[in-house]
Amino acid sequence: MMIGILAQMTLDQTVDPTGNMSVLVRLAVIFGAAATGCAVWGILQIGTTSIDKWQKRFLEEAEVELQDMLIQMPVAKLVNYSLIIGSLLSIAMFFITSPGENGFNWKFGLGVSIAVFLATQFGSRMSIRLLKLRRLTRFNDQLEDALMSMGNALKAGFSINQAVEMVIKQKKNPISLEFKLMIQQTQLGVTFDEALRNMAKRIESEDFFLVVSAIITARQTGGDLTGVFERLAQVIRERMRIQRRIKTLTAQGRMQGMVLGLMPVILLAVLYFFVDPNIVRGFFSHPIGIAAAVVVAILETCGFLVIRKIVNVDI
């Protein structure tokens, strides 16, 4: 409606020397304004729908990952904290980067604040994944000792449930918490094999998937669980040795990927805060500069992904 009113005002001011305007021109302008309004409305609808889908997906994935890590925290609270922190940082960056020698450049400040807000929301999602990855690494590091302890308990005449309880008593988190939850499920009527499968799905560890498959197969076929635990501990020990060796050999490549991704950002920050902020403002105020920044971001992302693909070796 507002676009139609503005179009009509424009028509009232745009007349030929005789004071008349062609009906076709009027219709063209009115239909053009209406089409523009419909396009804007459609873009807003698509954007709102996309944001709602992204938020729903983020909440679902975050809730699953927090439950897998046994963290009792409402996902809505995490999202609220992320939005509050992102809003405060973006407002602060707007007032820090907008003032300049040539006046108040609100466009540059707005662009920086939007980038900071999006980075904050992305960072909250990545922080959950990093916490889960760190927890998985600790679990895998503790798995070998847990298998050896369970094997020794079986040699001493304990049952498999008692062997698991011995691991729980050692109180080495997170493996003791995971086995404790598994035992609690068996006490509620879940079979031992099913509780092991649930634990494997929750942890998503390749080593533990191997352990679960071997234990279930040995229990179903009447195999020697003591020997199974010893062989599994030996296999996991060898896998970890190879993984550490590969991690050492690929350390230089991983560092190159980090430097490649952070160098442009650090260079822009140095130019803005320590050299001349007008250089950065002028760069992002020109269409060519914006296009160059987009191209650089795409190339940097491709280079980082290629390096990560090279240095990530599956065993």
C-alpha positions as CSV (number, residue, x, y, z in Angstrom):
1,M,0.0,0.0,0.0
2,M,2.8,2.5,0.9
3,I,4.6,1.7,-2.3
4,G,1.4,2.4,-4.3
5,I,0.9,5.7,-2.5
6,L,4.5,6.7,-3.2
7,A,4.1,5.7,-6.9
8,Q,0.9,7.8,-7.1
9,M,2.8,10.8,-5.6
10,T,5.5,10.3,-8.2
11,L,2.9,10.2,-10.9
12,D,1.4,13.4,-9.7
13,Q,4.8,15.1,-9.9
14,T,5.8,13.5,-13.2
15,V,3.8,15.2,-16.0
16,D,4.5,16.2,-19.5
17,P,4.8,19.9,-20.5
18,T,1.1,20.1,-21.2
19,G,0.3,18.8,-17.7
20,N,-1.0,15.4,-18.9
21,M,0.4,12.0,-18.6
22,S,-0.2,9.0,-20.7
23,V,-2.5,6.4,-19.3
24,L,-0.1,3.6,-20.3
25,V,2.7,5.2,-18.4
26,R,0.5,5.5,-15.3
27,L,-0.5,1.9,-15.5
28,A,3.1,0.8,-16.0
29,V,4.3,2.7,-13.0
30,I,1.4,1.5,-10.8
31,F,1.8,-2.2,-11.9
32,G,5.6,-1.9,-11.4
33,A,5.1,-0.6,-7.9
34,A,2.6,-3.4,-7.1
35,A,5.0,-6.0,-8.5
36,T,7.8,-4.5,-6.3
37,G,5.6,-4.6,-3.3
38,C,4.7,-8.3,-3.9
39,A,8.4,-9.1,-4.5
40,V,9.4,-7.5,-1.2
41,W,6.5,-9.3,0.6
42,G,7.6,-12.6,-0.9
43,I,11.2,-12.1,0.1
44,L,10.2,-11.3,3.7
45,Q,8.0,-14.4,3.8
46,I,10.7,-16.6,2.5
47,G,13.2,-15.1,4.9
48,T,10.9,-15.6,7.9
49,T,10.2,-19.2,6.9
50,S,13.9,-19.9,6.5
51,I,14.7,-18.4,9.9
52,D,12.0,-20.5,11.6
53,K,13.2,-23.7,10.0
54,W,16.8,-22.9,10.9
55,Q,15.8,-22.1,14.5
56,K,13.8,-25.3,14.8
57,R,16.6,-27.4,13.4
58,F,19.1,-25.7,15.7
59,L,16.9,-26.4,18.8
60,E,16.4,-30.1,17.8
61,E,20.1,-30.7,17.2
62,A,21.3,-28.8,20.3
63,E,18.8,-30.7,22.4
64,V,20.0,-34.1,21.1
65,E,23.6,-33.2,21.6
66,L,23.1,-31.9,25.2
67,Q,21.2,-35.0,26.1
68,D,24.0,-37.2,24.6
69,M,26.4,-35.3,26.9
70,L,24.1,-35.8,29.9
71,I,23.9,-32.0,30.4
72,Q,20.6,-31.0,32.0
73,M,20.1,-27.6,30.5
74,P,17.1,-26.3,28.7
75,V,17.9,-25.5,25.0
76,A,15.7,-22.4,25.1
77,K,18.0,-21.0,27.8
78,L,21.0,-21.6,25.7
79,V,19.4,-19.9,22.7
80,N,18.4,-16.9,24.8
81,Y,21.9,-16.5,26.2
82,S,23.3,-16.7,22.7
83,L,20.8,-14.1,21.4
84,I,21.5,-11.7,24.3
85,I,25.3,-12.0,24.0
86,G,25.1,-11.6,20.2
87,S,22.9,-8.6,20.4
88,L,25.1,-6.8,23.0
89,L,28.2,-7.5,21.0
90,S,26.7,-6.3,17.7
91,I,25.4,-3.1,19.3
92,A,28.8,-2.4,20.8
93,M,30.6,-3.1,17.5
94,F,28.1,-0.8,15.7
95,F,29.0,2.2,17.9
96,I,32.7,1.3,17.8
97,T,33.0,1.0,14.0
98,S,30.5,3.6,12.8
99,P,32.3,6.8,13.8
100,G,35.0,8.1,11.5
101,E,36.9,11.1,10.3
102,N,34.4,11.6,7.5
103,G,31.3,11.4,9.8
104,F,29.1,8.7,11.1
105,N,29.2,5.7,8.6
106,W,26.2,3.8,9.8
107,K,26.3,1.4,6.8
108,F,29.7,0.1,7.6
109,G,28.8,-0.2,11.3
110,L,25.6,-2.0,10.5
111,G,27.5,-4.5,8.3
112,V,30.0,-5.2,11.0
113,S,27.3,-5.6,13.7
114,I,25.4,-8.1,11.5
115,A,28.5,-10.1,10.9
116,V,29.3,-10.2,14.6
117,F,25.8,-11.3,15.5
118,L,25.8,-14.1,12.9
119,A,29.3,-15.2,14.1
120,T,28.0,-15.3,17.7
121,Q,25.1,-17.5,16.8
122,F,27.4,-19.8,14.7
123,G,29.9,-19.8,17.6
124,S,27.2,-21.0,20.0
125,R,26.4,-24.0,17.7
126,M,30.1,-24.8,17.3
127,S,30.8,-24.6,21.0
128,I,28.3,-27.4,21.6
129,R,30.0,-29.5,18.9
130,L,33.4,-28.8,20.4
131,L,32.2,-29.8,23.9
132,K,30.8,-33.1,22.4
133,L,34.0,-33.8,20.5
134,R,36.1,-33.1,23.6
135,R,34.0,-35.4,25.7
136,L,34.2,-38.1,23.0
137,T,38.0,-37.8,23.0
138,R,38.1,-38.2,26.8
139,F,35.8,-41.3,26.6
140,N,38.0,-42.9,24.0
141,D,41.1,-42.3,26.1
142,Q,39.5,-43.9,29.1
143,L,38.1,-46.9,27.2
144,E,41.3,-48.9,27.1
145,D,41.8,-48.8,30.9
146,A,38.1,-49.6,31.4
147,L,38.3,-52.7,29.2
148,M,41.5,-53.9,31.0
149,S,39.7,-53.4,34.4
150,M,36.6,-55.3,33.2
151,G,38.8,-58.1,31.9
152,N,40.7,-58.4,35.2
153,A,37.4,-58.4,37.1
154,L,36.1,-61.3,34.9
155,K,39.3,-63.2,35.6
156,A,38.7,-62.8,39.3
157,G,35.3,-64.4,38.9
158,F,33.0,-61.4,38.8
159,S,30.0,-61.2,36.5
160,I,29.8,-58.7,33.6
161,N,27.5,-56.4,35.5
162,Q,29.9,-56.4,38.5
163,A,32.8,-55.7,36.2
164,V,30.9,-52.7,34.8
165,E,30.2,-51.5,38.4
166,M,33.9,-51.6,39.1
167,V,34.5,-49.2,36.3
168,I,31.7,-46.9,37.7
169,K,33.4,-46.9,41.1
170,Q,36.6,-45.5,39.6
171,K,34.7,-42.3,38.9
172,K,36.5,-41.4,35.7
173,N,34.2,-39.1,33.8
174,P,32.6,-39.4,31.3
175,I,33.0,-43.1,31.0
176,S,31.8,-43.8,34.5
177,L,28.7,-41.7,34.0
178,E,27.9,-43.5,30.8
179,F,28.3,-47.0,32.3
180,K,26.2,-45.8,35.3
181,L,23.4,-44.8,33.0
182,M,23.7,-48.2,31.2
183,I,23.4,-50.1,34.5
184,Q,20.4,-48.0,35.6
185,Q,18.7,-48.9,32.3
186,T,19.2,-52.6,33.0
187,Q,17.8,-52.2,36.5
188,L,14.6,-50.7,34.9
189,G,14.1,-53.8,32.8
190,V,16.2,-53.1,29.7
191,T,18.4,-56.0,28.6
192,F,22.1,-55.8,28.9
193,D,22.7,-56.0,25.2
194,E,20.1,-53.3,24.5
195,A,21.5,-51.0,27.1
196,L,24.9,-51.4,25.4
197,R,23.4,-50.5,22.1
198,N,21.7,-47.4,23.5
199,M,25.0,-46.3,25.1
200,A,26.8,-46.8,21.7
201,K,24.2,-44.7,19.9
202,R,24.5,-42.0,22.5
203,I,28.3,-41.7,22.5
204,E,28.8,-42.3,18.7
205,S,32.3,-43.7,19.2
206,E,33.8,-46.0,16.5
207,D,35.9,-47.8,19.1
208,F,32.9,-48.3,21.4
209,F,30.8,-49.6,18.5
210,L,33.5,-52.2,18.0
211,V,33.5,-53.1,21.7
212,V,29.7,-53.4,21.8
213,S,29.6,-55.7,18.7
214,A,32.3,-57.9,20.1
215,I,30.7,-58.2,23.6
216,I,27.2,-59.0,22.2
217,T,28.6,-61.6,19.8
218,A,30.6,-63.2,22.5
219,R,27.6,-63.4,24.9
220,Q,25.4,-64.8,22.2
221,T,27.9,-67.5,21.1
222,G,29.3,-68.3,24.5
223,G,32.8,-66.9,23.8
224,D,35.5,-66.0,26.3
225,L,34.7,-62.5,27.4
226,T,38.1,-62.2,29.2
227,G,40.0,-62.8,26.0
228,V,37.6,-60.5,24.1
229,F,38.3,-57.6,26.5
230,E,42.1,-58.1,26.2
231,R,42.1,-58.2,22.4
232,L,39.8,-55.2,22.3
233,A,42.1,-53.2,24.6
234,Q,45.1,-54.2,22.4
235,V,43.3,-53.1,19.2
236,I,42.2,-49.8,20.7
237,R,45.7,-49.2,22.0
238,E,47.1,-49.7,18.5
239,R,44.5,-47.5,16.9
240,M,45.2,-44.7,19.4
241,R,48.9,-45.0,18.7
242,I,48.4,-44.7,15.0
243,Q,46.0,-41.8,15.5
244,R,48.6,-39.9,17.6
245,R,51.2,-40.6,14.9
246,I,49.0,-39.2,12.2
247,K,48.1,-36.2,14.3
248,T,51.7,-35.4,14.7
249,L,52.5,-35.8,11.0
250,T,49.6,-33.6,9.9
251,A,50.1,-30.9,12.6
252,Q,51.8,-28.6,10.0
253,G,48.9,-28.9,7.6
254,R,46.3,-28.2,10.2
255,M,48.2,-25.2,11.4
256,Q,48.4,-24.0,7.8
257,G,44.6,-24.3,7.5
258,M,44.1,-22.2,10.7
259,V,46.5,-19.5,9.5
260,L,44.9,-19.5,6.1
261,G,41.5,-18.9,7.6
262,L,42.4,-16.3,10.2
263,M,45.0,-14.3,8.3
264,P,42.5,-12.0,6.4
265,V,40.4,-11.4,9.5
266,I,43.5,-10.5,11.6
267,L,44.9,-8.3,8.8
268,L,41.6,-6.3,8.6
269,A,41.5,-5.9,12.4
270,V,45.1,-4.6,12.4
271,L,44.4,-2.2,9.5
272,Y,41.2,-0.9,11.2
273,F,42.4,-0.6,14.9
274,F,46.2,0.2,14.4
275,V,46.7,1.7,11.0
276,D,43.8,3.6,9.5
277,P,40.1,2.7,9.8
278,N,39.2,4.7,6.7
279,I,41.1,2.2,4.6
280,V,38.8,-0.6,5.8
281,R,35.7,1.6,5.5
282,G,36.5,2.7,2.0
283,F,37.2,-0.9,1.0
284,F,33.8,-2.2,2.2
285,S,31.9,1.0,1.0
286,H,32.8,0.3,-2.7
287,P,31.0,-2.4,-4.7
288,I,34.3,-3.7,-6.0
289,G,35.7,-4.0,-2.5
290,I,32.6,-5.9,-1.3
291,A,32.8,-8.2,-4.3
292,A,36.5,-8.8,-3.7
293,A,35.7,-9.6,0.0
294,V,33.1,-12.2,-1.1
295,V,35.4,-13.8,-3.5
296,V,38.2,-14.0,-0.9
297,A,35.8,-15.5,1.6
298,I,34.8,-18.2,-0.8
299,L,38.3,-19.0,-1.8
300,E,39.5,-19.1,1.8
301,T,36.6,-21.4,2.7
302,C,37.5,-23.7,-0.2
303,G,41.1,-23.8,0.8
304,F,40.3,-24.5,4.4
305,L,38.0,-27.4,3.4
306,V,40.6,-28.9,1.0
307,I,43.3,-28.8,3.7
308,R,41.1,-30.3,6.3
309,K,40.1,-33.1,3.8
310,I,43.8,-33.8,3.2
311,V,44.9,-33.9,6.9
312,N,41.9,-35.9,8.1
313,V,42.9,-39.6,7.7
314,D,40.5,-42.3,8.5
315,I,41.9,-45.4,10.3
